[in-house]
């Protein structure tokens, strides 16, 4: 039996926005969810508890920094944070802006859509610049 290579080890996993020695941040092309980001550990492990405390804190600080930027730039009703790993057991966090009128709300975005909606407009150029600025500031602090 052959095992499939890990897709997060063999590709960025989305549009690369930021790369550090520990993790990378990508934007996911999901039309109903502009600003949907993933924070992906660069090396292949499955669980947060496999990381030393300092790396665990650095990874979560990136997740929280992205959440902060998404809230200020996009004004969603909610941010969903998820680290599942059931399908791809490579440590990564989903940071997903949510709106009450998005296709799946209040269910997870992986559920059956509750409604049809047009893609939500967003200034992604401005958002990407704000994310890069915040992540650069975060990296310079620690």
N, C-alpha and C positions, 0 to 999 in steps of 0.2 A: 504494500500500500504506500503510495506517495503522498506526502503532505504538501499542500499548496504553500507557496511562499507568502509571508505576511505582507499584505498590501501597504501597510504603513512603514514597513522596512524598505520596500522597493519603490515607493513614490512619495511625493510630498503629502498626498491626501487632500489636496485642494490647492487653491491659489496661494502660494507662499507669500506671507506678509512680513514675517520676522523669523530670524534664526538665531538662536544662542547656542552655547556649548551644550546646554541641557535639553532644550526643547525648541520646537518651532510652532509658529502660529500660522494657520491657514484660514482662508475664507472659503466657505462652502457655497457652491452655486445652487441655491435653493430659492426659486423665485418668490415664494410666499413668505420668505424669512430673510430679508436683506440684513446683512451684518452677522449672519450665522458663522461663528468661528469654531475652530478646533484648536486646542492646545495639545500638542503631541510630543510625548517624550521621544528623544532622538534614539535612544537604545531600546531594545526589545525586552520589556518586562510586562507583566500582566497586572500587578497590584500595587497600590500606593504604599503598602507596608513593606514592599521590597526596596523602597528608596530610603537612603539615610535621611534623618530629620531635616538637615539643611537643604537637601534637594527637594524634599517634600514641600517645605515651606516656600522655596523659590518657585516651584511649579504652581502652587496654589496662589501665590502672590500674582503670578501672570494671569491666572483665571480671574481673580478679583479685579485686576487692572482692566482687563477686557470688559468685564461686566460694567465697571464704572463708565468706561468710554461709551459703550452701547447705550446705557441709560441716558447719558448726557447728550449724545449726538442724535439718537433716534427716538427717544421718548417712548419706548414700548410700555405696555401695561405691566409686564412681568419679564424677568429673565429666567430661563430654565438652565440649570447646570446639571449635566449628566455625565457620569463615567460608568459605562455599562460593560463593554468588552465581551459580551456574549458572542457576538458574531466575529469581531476582530479583537482577540485577546492581547492587544498591544496598548499599554497605558495611554489614554487620551481623554480629554475632557471636551464635551460639547458646551458651548456658551451660545444660547439661542434666545434672541429677542422674540417676545410673544406679544400679540395684540388680541384683544377680545374678539375681533372680527377676522382673525387669521383662519386658514382652512381647517384647522384641527381643534382650536381652543374650545373647551378647556383641557381636552385630552392631549397626550404627548404627540409630537409631530409624526411619530411613526404609526399612529393609529389611522383608522379609516377616516378620510376627510369628512367633516361635518357640513361643509358648504363649499361652493365654488366661489373663488374671489379672483380678481385681477391681481397681477403681481404688484406688490407694494413699492411705490417709488422711494428711492433713497439716493442721497448724494454719496455714492460709494467712494469717490475720489477723496472727498473731505473726510469721510469716515476712516479710510485707510491711513491718511496722513495723521489723524488724531490717534489712531491705534499705534502707529509707529512712534510717534512722539512720546506717548505714555510708556511704551515698552522700553524705549531708549532711556527715559528717566528712571524707570524701575531698575534697569540693568546698571545704570551709573550709581545707584544708591547701594547696590549690594553685591 
